[in-house]
Amino acid sequence: MKQYLCNVLVGSSNSFFQPFSVVGYTFHSLAKPEQSGRVYTSIMASRDNRKIRRNAYVVWHGKQQDAIINCNRRYYWAPDKYRKAKLLHDILMIGSVLTGANWVLHSRRWEDRDFPVAAANHLRMVSHDKRQLAEDCSDAIGMLQDQAWCAKFKNGFHIRMLLNSSNVGNSESRVLAYFVIWEFLYTRIFQKESNNLHEIVAKLLEHFWPGAINKTIFLTHKENGLSKNILYVLRNQLAHNGQLPIDRPYAEPWMKLLPVSSPYASLDWGVDEYMRFFEDLTEVIVFKTLGMNTEDRLAVWDFATHLQLFLSTGRVR
């Protein structure tokens, strides 16, 4: 069988890639190999990140396994006829979160209401070459086929949450959507619900980085009426006020002094940079549930250094 795909590995040169395989599915590029001497500009990259293009196809043999992440989804096939989602739909979703591009079936372009409006999403690319991508996809599928893992994380529902949230265009709304992922993971990992965001953030950070967090910073409550946890303050600022900069009465003084955005080429951070850091942190945590440690893969943004500072001081500067 053969199906055409859109947006596979967009945003890098002309999207040509050598074939690679994931659990019986082989992905091929429709683009021609890059010509020597061709300069790939930022304008070209911006265009590729927006424009939906049929740029690949996938081939497999035999009957497909039913989907796991998308196990309860059905897809329109013909008048009054639907098909169950298959494992290929899960692989496309995993490929999307690993590469920051919305991998989708070209055949769903006119029928699927979830078809993306842009080729790229707002996630960082963590699989940087075809070998790493094939290994990461295969490892993720292996986790999905673990019944205990599926029971714990509801068949990887947080992966779908991450992808859906990453396609929200407005940064403030996207950050709020990411906080829902933290609440979901807290419930699944600790087998209880909590309406205390201080507790959710502190316990999840300690769970994924045991012994690394400064417990005098990441408290499960306010101290002297103030919160030392900027993630707590930022979430409430966006949910209860909707505007920046931070002006919550329980915010530490340094949080109220943060500009909305830092000046160009400045080493200081503004609220926008903290929101971007939180998005990266959420992405890293989701991958940790799949057994993948991706902190060091975001080296170009120096994420690992920022994370170490954040866990020890509650800030990154």
C-alpha atoms as a printed R data frame, in Angstrom:
    type eleno elety resid chain resno       x      y      z
1   ATOM     1    CA   MET     A     1   0.000  0.000  0.000
2   ATOM     2    CA   LYS     A     2   1.064  3.603 -0.630
3   ATOM     3    CA   GLN     A     3  -0.161  6.898  0.764
4   ATOM     4    CA   TYR     A     4   0.981 10.442 -0.037
5   ATOM     5    CA   LEU     A     5   1.942 12.708  2.859
6   ATOM     6    CA   CYS     A     6   2.254 16.431  3.539
7   ATOM     7    CA   ASN     A     7   4.826 18.388  5.557
8   ATOM     8    CA   VAL     A     8   7.270 15.587  6.341
9   ATOM     9    CA   LEU     A     9  10.506 17.231  7.541
10  ATOM    10    CA   VAL     A    10   9.642 20.698  6.231
11  ATOM    11    CA   GLY     A    11  11.800 23.736  6.882
12  ATOM    12    CA   SER     A    12  15.162 22.196  6.010
13  ATOM    13    CA   SER     A    13  16.589 22.854  2.520
14  ATOM    14    CA   ASN     A    14  13.995 21.530  0.052
15  ATOM    15    CA   SER     A    15  12.710 18.747  2.351
16  ATOM    16    CA   PHE     A    16  14.562 15.986  0.479
17  ATOM    17    CA   PHE     A    17  15.507 13.023  2.635
18  ATOM    18    CA   GLN     A    18  16.775  9.512  2.129
19  ATOM    19    CA   PRO     A    19  14.196  6.748  2.758
20  ATOM    20    CA   PHE     A    20  13.841  5.562  6.344
21  ATOM    21    CA   SER     A    21  11.654  2.921  7.993
22  ATOM    22    CA   VAL     A    22   9.592  2.805 11.179
23  ATOM    23    CA   VAL     A    23   8.045 -0.522 12.288
24  ATOM    24    CA   GLY     A    24   7.309 -1.689  8.751
25  ATOM    25    CA   TYR     A    25   6.441  1.703  7.218
26  ATOM    26    CA   THR     A    26   8.995  3.157  4.799
27  ATOM    27    CA   PHE     A    27   8.969  6.911  4.164
28  ATOM    28    CA   HIS     A    28  10.196  8.369  0.859
29  ATOM    29    CA   SER     A    29  10.740 11.956 -0.248
30  ATOM    30    CA   LEU     A    30   9.055 13.417 -3.341
31  ATOM    31    CA   ALA     A    31  11.571 16.265 -3.474
32  ATOM    32    CA   LYS     A    32  14.660 16.119 -5.637
33  ATOM    33    CA   PRO     A    33  18.122 16.010 -4.043
34  ATOM    34    CA   GLU     A    34  19.550 19.403 -3.124
35  ATOM    35    CA   GLN     A    35  21.613 21.019 -5.852
36  ATOM    36    CA   SER     A    36  25.092 22.148 -4.842
37  ATOM    37    CA   GLY     A    37  25.521 25.876 -4.404
38  ATOM    38    CA   ARG     A    38  21.857 26.527 -3.588
39  ATOM    39    CA   VAL     A    39  21.492 28.925 -0.676
40  ATOM    40    CA   TYR     A    40  18.574 28.226  1.670
41  ATOM    41    CA   THR     A    41  17.450 31.589  3.066
42  ATOM    42    CA   SER     A    42  15.347 32.501  6.097
43  ATOM    43    CA   ILE     A    43  12.590 33.716  3.751
44  ATOM    44    CA   MET     A    44  12.506 30.296  2.089
45  ATOM    45    CA   ALA     A    45  12.368 28.611  5.502
46  ATOM    46    CA   SER     A    46   9.485 30.846  6.587
47  ATOM    47    CA   ARG     A    47   7.589 29.935  3.430
48  ATOM    48    CA   ASP     A    48   8.191 26.222  3.970
49  ATOM    49    CA   ASN     A    49   7.003 26.498  7.574
50  ATOM    50    CA   ARG     A    50   3.658 27.898  6.422
51  ATOM    51    CA   LYS     A    51   2.816 26.263  3.121
52  ATOM    52    CA   ILE     A    52   1.104 22.852  3.110
53  ATOM    53    CA   ARG     A    53   2.857 20.700  0.500
54  ATOM    54    CA   ARG     A    54   2.629 17.081 -0.614
55  ATOM    55    CA   ASN     A    55   6.303 16.237 -0.256
56  ATOM    56    CA   ALA     A    56   6.527 12.552  0.694
57  ATOM    57    CA   TYR     A    57   4.870  9.154  0.581
58  ATOM    58    CA   VAL     A    58   4.824  6.083  2.793
59  ATOM    59    CA   VAL     A    59   4.757  2.429  1.745
60  ATOM    60    CA   TRP     A    60   3.812 -0.647  3.785
61  ATOM    61    CA   HIS     A    61   2.783 -4.251  3.172
62  ATOM    62    CA   GLY     A    62   0.016 -6.273  4.734
63  ATOM    63    CA   LYS     A    63  -2.762 -5.362  7.125
64  ATOM    64    CA   GLN     A    64  -2.220 -2.401  9.417
65  ATOM    65    CA   GLN     A    65  -2.487 -2.538 13.187
66  ATOM    66    CA   ASP     A    66  -5.196 -0.351 14.697
67  ATOM    67    CA   ALA     A    67  -4.121  2.972 16.198
68  ATOM    68    CA   ILE     A    68  -3.249  3.293 19.886
69  ATOM    69    CA   ILE     A    69  -3.109  7.045 20.519
70  ATOM    70    CA   ASN     A    70  -5.989  7.540 18.071
71  ATOM    71    CA   CYS     A    71  -7.742  4.306 19.068
72  ATOM    72    CA   ASN     A    72 -11.211  5.849 19.349
73  ATOM    73    CA   ARG     A    73 -11.025  7.900 16.162
74  ATOM    74    CA   ARG     A    74 -12.678  7.106 12.842
75  ATOM    75    CA   TYR     A    75 -11.883  8.728  9.538
76  ATOM    76    CA   TYR     A    76 -14.216  9.523  6.653
77  ATOM    77    CA   TRP     A    77 -13.665  7.198  3.700
78  ATOM    78    CA   ALA     A    78 -16.731  7.314  1.435
79  ATOM    79    CA   PRO     A    79 -20.380  8.431  1.786
80  ATOM    80    CA   ASP     A    80 -21.661  6.981  5.074
81  ATOM    81    CA   LYS     A    81 -18.502  4.897  5.457
82  ATOM    82    CA   TYR     A    82 -15.748  5.321  8.012
83  ATOM    83    CA   ARG     A    83 -12.519  3.546  8.794
84  ATOM    84    CA   LYS     A    84 -10.763  3.108 12.109
85  ATOM    85    CA   ALA     A    85  -7.554  5.020 12.617
86  ATOM    86    CA   LYS     A    86  -4.477  2.850 12.058
87  ATOM    87    CA   LEU     A    87  -0.971  2.750 13.497
88  ATOM    88    CA   LEU     A    88   0.171  4.995 10.653
89  ATOM    89    CA   HIS     A    89  -1.854  7.842 12.180
90  ATOM    90    CA   ASP     A    90   0.068  7.393 15.437
91  ATOM    91    CA   ILE     A    91   3.419  7.378 13.614
92  ATOM    92    CA   LEU     A    92   2.505 10.605 11.831
93  ATOM    93    CA   MET     A    93   1.594 12.181 15.172
94  ATOM    94    CA   ILE     A    94   4.861 11.053 16.773
95  ATOM    95    CA   GLY     A    95   6.846 12.266 13.768
96  ATOM    96    CA   SER     A    96   5.099 15.617 14.086
97  ATOM    97    CA   VAL     A    97   6.113 16.179 17.710
98  ATOM    98    CA   LEU     A    98   9.676 14.950 17.091
99  ATOM    99    CA   THR     A    99  10.334 17.276 14.156
100 ATOM   100    CA   GLY     A   100   8.094 20.325 14.708
101 ATOM   101    CA   ALA     A   101   6.247 19.696 11.429
102 ATOM   102    CA   ASN     A   102   2.635 18.557 10.989
103 ATOM   103    CA   TRP     A   103   2.872 15.201  9.204
104 ATOM   104    CA   VAL     A   104  -0.519 14.347  7.693
105 ATOM   105    CA   LEU     A   105  -2.093 12.197  5.005
106 ATOM   106    CA   HIS     A   106  -2.666 14.203  1.837
107 ATOM   107    CA   SER     A   107  -5.918 12.270  1.306
108 ATOM   108    CA   ARG     A   108  -7.385 13.882  4.434
109 ATOM   109    CA   ARG     A   109  -6.895 17.424  3.114
110 ATOM   110    CA   TRP     A   110 -10.516 18.032  2.165
111 ATOM   111    CA   GLU     A   111 -12.359 15.805  4.635
112 ATOM   112    CA   ASP     A   112 -10.522 16.046  7.963
113 ATOM   113    CA   ARG     A   113 -11.482 19.005 10.154
114 ATOM   114    CA   ASP     A   114  -8.215 18.505 12.071
115 ATOM   115    CA   PHE     A   115  -6.075 19.064  8.980
116 ATOM   116    CA   PRO     A   116  -3.458 21.696  9.967
117 ATOM   117    CA   VAL     A   117  -3.509 25.232  8.613
118 ATOM   118    CA   ALA     A   118   0.304 25.474  8.529
119 ATOM   119    CA   ALA     A   119   3.081 23.027  7.755
120 ATOM   120    CA   ALA     A   120   5.075 23.661 10.960
121 ATOM   121    CA   ASN     A   121   3.922 23.727 14.579
122 ATOM   122    CA   HIS     A   122   5.542 25.485 17.548
123 ATOM   123    CA   LEU     A   123   7.550 22.519 18.854
124 ATOM   124    CA   ARG     A   124  11.335 22.268 18.763
125 ATOM   125    CA   MET     A   125  12.903 19.636 16.532
126 ATOM   126    CA   VAL     A   126  14.479 16.961 18.742
127 ATOM   127    CA   SER     A   127  15.223 14.294 16.095
128 ATOM   128    CA   HIS     A   128  18.019 15.883 14.093
129 ATOM   129    CA   ASP     A   129  18.791 13.247 11.460
130 ATOM   130    CA   LYS     A   130  17.002 10.367  9.741
131 ATOM   131    CA   ARG     A   131  18.702  7.673 11.824
132 ATOM   132    CA   GLN     A   132  17.760  9.396 15.070
133 ATOM   133    CA   LEU     A   133  14.231 10.036 13.803
134 ATOM   134    CA   ALA     A   134  13.687  6.379 12.860
135 ATOM   135    CA   GLU     A   135  15.035  5.235 16.246
136 ATOM   136    CA   ASP     A   136  12.950  7.756 18.204
137 ATOM   137    CA   CYS     A   137   9.755  6.845 16.340
138 ATOM   138    CA   SER     A   138  10.377  3.131 16.844
139 ATOM   139    CA   ASP     A   139  11.110  3.620 20.557
140 ATOM   140    CA   ALA     A   140   7.922  5.659 20.980
141 ATOM   141    CA   ILE     A   141   5.851  2.998 19.217
142 ATOM   142    CA   GLY     A   142   7.436  0.426 21.530
143 ATOM   143    CA   MET     A   143   6.175  2.389 24.539
144 ATOM   144    CA   LEU     A   144   2.698  2.582 23.001
145 ATOM   145    CA   GLN     A   145   2.648 -1.198 22.702
146 ATOM   146    CA   ASP     A   146   3.392 -1.576 26.434
147 ATOM   147    CA   GLN     A   147   0.017 -2.210 28.079
148 ATOM   148    CA   ALA     A   148   1.123 -0.932 31.486
149 ATOM   149    CA   TRP     A   149   2.354  2.326 29.948
150 ATOM   150    CA   CYS     A   150  -0.889  2.732 27.985
151 ATOM   151    CA   ALA     A   151  -2.959  2.192 31.110
152 ATOM   152    CA   LYS     A   152  -0.895  4.772 32.989
153 ATOM   153    CA   PHE     A   153  -1.023  7.462 30.298
154 ATOM   154    CA   LYS     A   154  -4.371  6.650 28.644
155 ATOM   155    CA   ASN     A   155  -2.806  5.371 25.416
156 ATOM   156    CA   GLY     A   156  -0.488  8.363 25.143
157 ATOM   157    CA   PHE     A   157  -3.268 10.942 25.159
158 ATOM   158    CA   HIS     A   158  -0.776 13.620 26.276
159 ATOM   159    CA   ILE     A   159   1.057 13.239 22.951
160 ATOM   160    CA   ARG     A   160  -2.095 14.282 21.128
161 ATOM   161    CA   MET     A   161  -2.549 17.101 23.661
162 ATOM   162    CA   LEU     A   162   0.985 18.335 22.971
163 ATOM   163    CA   LEU     A   163   0.526 18.326 19.203
164 ATOM   164    CA   ASN     A   164  -2.872 20.037 19.342
165 ATOM   165    CA   SER     A   165  -1.595 22.694 21.747
166 ATOM   166    CA   SER     A   166   1.515 23.328 19.640
167 ATOM   167    CA   ASN     A   167  -0.693 24.358 16.721
168 ATOM   168    CA   VAL     A   168  -2.361 27.176 18.686
169 ATOM   169    CA   GLY     A   169  -1.113 30.342 16.999
170 ATOM   170    CA   ASN     A   170  -1.419 32.734 19.938
171 ATOM   171    CA   SER     A   171   1.410 32.301 22.464
172 ATOM   172    CA   GLU     A   172  -0.687 33.203 25.528
173 ATOM   173    CA   SER     A   173  -3.414 30.682 24.660
174 ATOM   174    CA   ARG     A   174  -0.808 28.084 23.766
175 ATOM   175    CA   VAL     A   175   0.882 28.415 27.182
176 ATOM   176    CA   LEU     A   176  -2.459 27.969 28.948
177 ATOM   177    CA   ALA     A   177  -3.109 24.847 26.870
178 ATOM   178    CA   TYR     A   178   0.298 23.462 27.904
179 ATOM   179    CA   PHE     A   179  -0.629 23.821 31.580
180 ATOM   180    CA   VAL     A   180  -3.489 21.383 30.971
181 ATOM   181    CA   ILE     A   181  -0.860 18.813 29.933
182 ATOM   182    CA   TRP     A   182   0.858 19.276 33.325
183 ATOM   183    CA   GLU     A   183  -2.438 18.713 35.129
184 ATOM   184    CA   PHE     A   184  -3.081 15.583 33.079
185 ATOM   185    CA   LEU     A   185   0.398 14.166 33.757
186 ATOM   186    CA   TYR     A   186   0.119 14.916 37.481
187 ATOM   187    CA   THR     A   187  -3.149 12.981 37.631
188 ATOM   188    CA   ARG     A   188  -1.773 10.001 35.686
189 ATOM   189    CA   ILE     A   189   1.586  9.796 37.504
190 ATOM   190    CA   PHE     A   190   0.412 10.382 41.076
191 ATOM   191    CA   GLN     A   191  -3.058  8.839 40.686
192 ATOM   192    CA   LYS     A   192  -4.845 11.801 42.238
193 ATOM   193    CA   GLU     A   193  -6.154 15.180 41.185
194 ATOM   194    CA   SER     A   194  -5.055 18.529 42.551
195 ATOM   195    CA   ASN     A   195  -6.280 22.099 42.151
196 ATOM   196    CA   ASN     A   196  -3.018 23.392 43.640
197 ATOM   197    CA   LEU     A   197  -0.831 24.470 40.720
198 ATOM   198    CA   HIS     A   198   2.102 25.032 43.081
199 ATOM   199    CA   GLU     A   199   1.905 21.360 44.030
200 ATOM   200    CA   ILE     A   200   1.505 20.162 40.437
201 ATOM   201    CA   VAL     A   201   4.582 22.034 39.192
202 ATOM   202    CA   ALA     A   202   6.786 21.197 42.184
203 ATOM   203    CA   LYS     A   203   5.898 17.492 42.257
204 ATOM   204    CA   LEU     A   204   6.339 16.985 38.504
205 ATOM   205    CA   LEU     A   205   9.712 18.746 38.459
206 ATOM   206    CA   GLU     A   206  10.887 16.635 41.395
207 ATOM   207    CA   HIS     A   207   9.567 13.484 39.696
208 ATOM   208    CA   PHE     A   208  11.460 14.060 36.456
209 ATOM   209    CA   TRP     A   209  14.574 15.661 37.989
210 ATOM   210    CA   PRO     A   210  14.825 14.014 41.431
211 ATOM   211    CA   GLY     A   211  17.123 15.811 43.826
212 ATOM   212    CA   ALA     A   212  17.814 18.632 41.364
213 ATOM   213    CA   ILE     A   213  15.203 21.183 42.380
214 ATOM   214    CA   ASN     A   214  15.572 23.797 45.094
215 ATOM   215    CA   LYS     A   215  12.653 23.046 47.400
216 ATOM   216    CA   THR     A   216  12.832 26.518 48.938
217 ATOM   217    CA   ILE     A   217  11.894 27.880 45.493
218 ATOM   218    CA   PHE     A   218   9.400 25.275 44.323
219 ATOM   219    CA   LEU     A   219   7.018 25.224 47.248
220 ATOM   220    CA   THR     A   220   3.527 23.778 47.244
221 ATOM   221    CA   HIS     A   221   2.186 27.043 48.668
222 ATOM   222    CA   LYS     A   222   2.874 30.754 48.837
223 ATOM   223    CA   GLU     A   223   5.361 32.065 51.378
224 ATOM   224    CA   ASN     A   224   4.533 35.314 53.184
225 ATOM   225    CA   GLY     A   225   1.817 35.881 50.599
226 ATOM   226    CA   LEU     A   226   4.241 35.700 47.658
227 ATOM   227    CA   SER     A   227   4.923 32.980 45.117
228 ATOM   228    CA   LYS     A   228   8.516 32.157 44.188
229 ATOM   229    CA   ASN     A   229   7.303 30.023 41.276
230 ATOM   230    CA   ILE     A   230   7.048 32.120 38.116
231 ATOM   231    CA   LEU     A   231   5.138 29.370 36.280
232 ATOM   232    CA   TYR     A   232   2.328 29.622 38.836
233 ATOM   233    CA   VAL     A   233   2.262 33.419 38.571
234 ATOM   234    CA   LEU     A   234   2.446 33.382 34.777
235 ATOM   235    CA   ARG     A   235  -0.448 30.951 34.427
236 ATOM   236    CA   ASN     A   236  -2.670 33.056 36.706
237 ATOM   237    CA   GLN     A   237  -1.617 36.266 34.971
238 ATOM   238    CA   LEU     A   238  -2.750 34.896 31.596
239 ATOM   239    CA   ALA     A   239  -5.876 33.127 32.865
240 ATOM   240    CA   HIS     A   240  -7.157 35.845 35.200
241 ATOM   241    CA   ASN     A   241  -5.867 39.004 33.549
242 ATOM   242    CA   GLY     A   242  -5.078 38.110 29.954
243 ATOM   243    CA   GLN     A   243  -2.492 40.855 29.580
244 ATOM   244    CA   LEU     A   244   1.211 41.227 30.231
245 ATOM   245    CA   PRO     A   245   3.498 42.249 31.932
246 ATOM   246    CA   ILE     A   246   3.010 40.457 35.254
247 ATOM   247    CA   ASP     A   247   1.180 42.487 37.897
248 ATOM   248    CA   ARG     A   248  -0.190 39.823 40.289
249 ATOM   249    CA   PRO     A   249  -0.004 41.005 43.919
250 ATOM   250    CA   TYR     A   250   1.506 37.659 45.000
251 ATOM   251    CA   ALA     A   251   4.341 37.828 42.431
252 ATOM   252    CA   GLU     A   252   7.923 38.270 43.582
253 ATOM   253    CA   PRO     A   253   9.196 41.814 42.827
254 ATOM   254    CA   TRP     A   254  11.606 40.604 40.123
255 ATOM   255    CA   MET     A   255   8.715 39.044 38.186
256 ATOM   256    CA   LYS     A   256   6.892 42.380 38.029
257 ATOM   257    CA   LEU     A   257  10.009 44.023 36.611
258 ATOM   258    CA   LEU     A   258  10.215 41.669 33.626
259 ATOM   259    CA   PRO     A   259   9.427 43.410 30.318
260 ATOM   260    CA   VAL     A   260   7.023 41.672 27.965
261 ATOM   261    CA   SER     A   261   9.930 41.035 25.554
262 ATOM   262    CA   SER     A   262  13.640 41.565 26.023
263 ATOM   263    CA   PRO     A   263  15.361 44.053 23.680
264 ATOM   264    CA   TYR     A   264  16.932 42.638 20.537
265 ATOM   265    CA   ALA     A   265  20.290 40.914 21.195
266 ATOM   266    CA   SER     A   266  19.853 41.414 24.943
267 ATOM   267    CA   LEU     A   267  20.996 38.695 27.343
268 ATOM   268    CA   ASP     A   268  18.153 39.553 29.716
269 ATOM   269    CA   TRP     A   269  14.857 37.683 29.553
270 ATOM   270    CA   GLY     A   270  11.336 39.028 29.352
271 ATOM   271    CA   VAL     A   271   7.996 37.315 29.937
272 ATOM   272    CA   ASP     A   272   7.923 36.098 26.321
273 ATOM   273    CA   GLU     A   273  11.187 34.230 26.857
274 ATOM   274    CA   TYR     A   274   9.853 32.586 30.025
275 ATOM   275    CA   MET     A   275   6.771 31.460 28.095
276 ATOM   276    CA   ARG     A   276   8.977 29.953 25.381
277 ATOM   277    CA   PHE     A   277  11.066 28.223 28.060
278 ATOM   278    CA   PHE     A   278   7.894 26.769 29.597
279 ATOM   279    CA   GLU     A   279   6.835 25.415 26.201
280 ATOM   280    CA   ASP     A   280  10.239 23.760 25.764
281 ATOM   281    CA   LEU     A   281  10.051 22.385 29.304
282 ATOM   282    CA   THR     A   282   6.632 20.874 28.633
283 ATOM   283    CA   GLU     A   283   7.884 19.256 25.432
284 ATOM   284    CA   VAL     A   284  10.894 17.766 27.261
285 ATOM   285    CA   ILE     A   285   8.635 16.368 30.015
286 ATOM   286    CA   VAL     A   286   6.308 14.708 27.495
287 ATOM   287    CA   PHE     A   287   9.305 13.032 25.858
288 ATOM   288    CA   LYS     A   288  10.514 11.873 29.279
289 ATOM   289    CA   THR     A   289   7.292  9.896 29.658
290 ATOM   290    CA   LEU     A   290   8.363  8.092 26.462
291 ATOM   291    CA   GLY     A   291  11.755  7.260 27.974
292 ATOM   292    CA   MET     A   292  13.563  9.952 25.962
293 ATOM   293    CA   ASN     A   293  15.903 12.527 27.555
294 ATOM   294    CA   THR     A   294  15.917 15.429 25.105
295 ATOM   295    CA   GLU     A   295  17.320 18.271 27.235
296 ATOM   296    CA   ASP     A   296  20.699 18.209 25.511
297 ATOM   297    CA   ARG     A   297  19.146 18.024 22.044
298 ATOM   298    CA   LEU     A   298  18.009 21.643 22.405
299 ATOM   299    CA   ALA     A   299  21.608 22.811 22.628
300 ATOM   300    CA   VAL     A   300  21.195 25.582 20.073
301 ATOM   301    CA   TRP     A   301  18.807 27.275 22.545
302 ATOM   302    CA   ASP     A   302  21.032 26.316 25.529
303 ATOM   303    CA   PHE     A   303  18.006 24.728 27.151
304 ATOM   304    CA   ALA     A   304  19.957 22.440 29.495
305 ATOM   305    CA   THR     A   305  21.784 25.407 31.065
306 ATOM   306    CA   HIS     A   306  18.568 27.383 31.425
307 ATOM   307    CA   LEU     A   307  16.881 24.355 32.995
308 ATOM   308    CA   GLN     A   308  19.665 23.889 35.561
309 ATOM   309    CA   LEU     A   309  19.424 27.536 36.583
310 ATOM   310    CA   PHE     A   310  15.655 27.379 36.734
311 ATOM   311    CA   LEU     A   311  15.571 24.275 38.933
312 ATOM   312    CA   SER     A   312  18.096 25.795 41.368
313 ATOM   313    CA   THR     A   313  17.004 29.455 41.430
314 ATOM   314    CA   GLY     A   314  13.512 29.629 39.951
315 ATOM   315    CA   ARG     A   315  14.763 31.916 37.173
316 ATOM   316    CA   VAL     A   316  17.204 31.743 34.292
317 ATOM   317    CA   ARG     A   317  19.141 35.003 34.682
